[in-house]
Amino acid sequence: MKIGIVLYPTFGGSGIVATELGKALAEKGHEIHFISYNHPVKLDHFLPNIRYHEVRPFDYPLFDYQPYELALTSKLVDVTRYENLDILHCHYAIPHASAAYFAKQILKTHNIDIPFITTLHGTDITLVGKHPAFEPVITFSINESDAVTVVSESLKRDTFRHFAVTNDIEVIPNFVEHTHYCNVPKEDDLARRKAMAPNGERIISHVSNFRKVKRIEDVVRVFEKIRKKTPAKLILAGDGPERYKIEQLCEELGVCGDVEMLGNVQTASEIYCISDLFILPSETESFGLAALEALASGVPVISSNTGGLPEVNEHGVSGFLSNVGDVDDMAKNSLEILKSDENLARFKQQAYEHSLNFSLKNVLPKYEAIYERLVNKAVAK
Ligand code: GMT
């Protein structure tokens, strides 16, 4: 099949899921066309069966805002026509789903009937999408999509709660390709671990795009409480608007010496590989891909119990869940996991085993089944 994947090219979870999905489909022999305004961060150049098409909005002095959605729509029309695409798959509703709808209408005038599938990822529904500036367009484009998927049961409930959706919604959870994550640390990993924690301290980590919704200040507060009871180091990876605030908080709490702020990293897997515990205390989280990546690396997760996190992190098994903002409970649970090497090893094993429920090989066929259904329907018309 020839599949156009419309995505954000940044470190956000939706872009990573879309990229990994495209790469896996290409490996199975599908022809994948990534469409975005920048080369996706997790996509290497020159991969078999993969092409990248860049959207370049046209600037003009009259425009205060460049009309990205129109440039994207035109690109979808062009790529569909000249690459003979069978289907478009939009990751994140804004503005991808409405651009795909518009492109579909234009393509009809060229006697092309292209189905499009919209995968909702989270903030496109829970934070941004429901804002009055977008809501009517999002509702319309969800209802007009040929298929709609969401990454968790929780996001499905939120979508029906916030939007007048009449379309069916299928839950296809996010996934990991386990071979990309380390289960048993290699020599290089052990050297990295030694550099970060020379005296055998426990390593706690957090990876995100440093937005308010991630509540990174809770990570630092939990860490401070852990560190009072057991020697520990904290790795914070990622970058975003909260970064300066977090640097200040580290100073205020006097923990800077034990906190490593890495900024954006290409290979978060190296961080998970040397971690003993991963903390994700988000205010809202439709799924929590970073938590799943940690689990796949055999790292137990301390998270809030919001949104889709209870679907990813099993309380008492792969880690623990606490109410949003309850840093005392998160610290208590962390110390419970870290209390002995034996206990930590047990949780690490359980974390890895739990992550197997979300392996790529289970999830990929679900997307392929939808593509086949829609393409066959379009051909039969
Ligand atoms: O908010 C982010 O972290 C980025 C955002 C995105 O769409 O890129 O992430 C959302 O999608 C991820 C992939 O499906 C999910 O794992 C995240 O939980 C979700 N973020 C939120 O719901 C806040």
Residues whose N, C-alpha, C, O or C-beta is under 5 A from the ligand:
A	BS01	GMT	G12 G13 S14 G15 V17 H121 G122 T123 V151 T284 E285 S286 F287 G288 L289
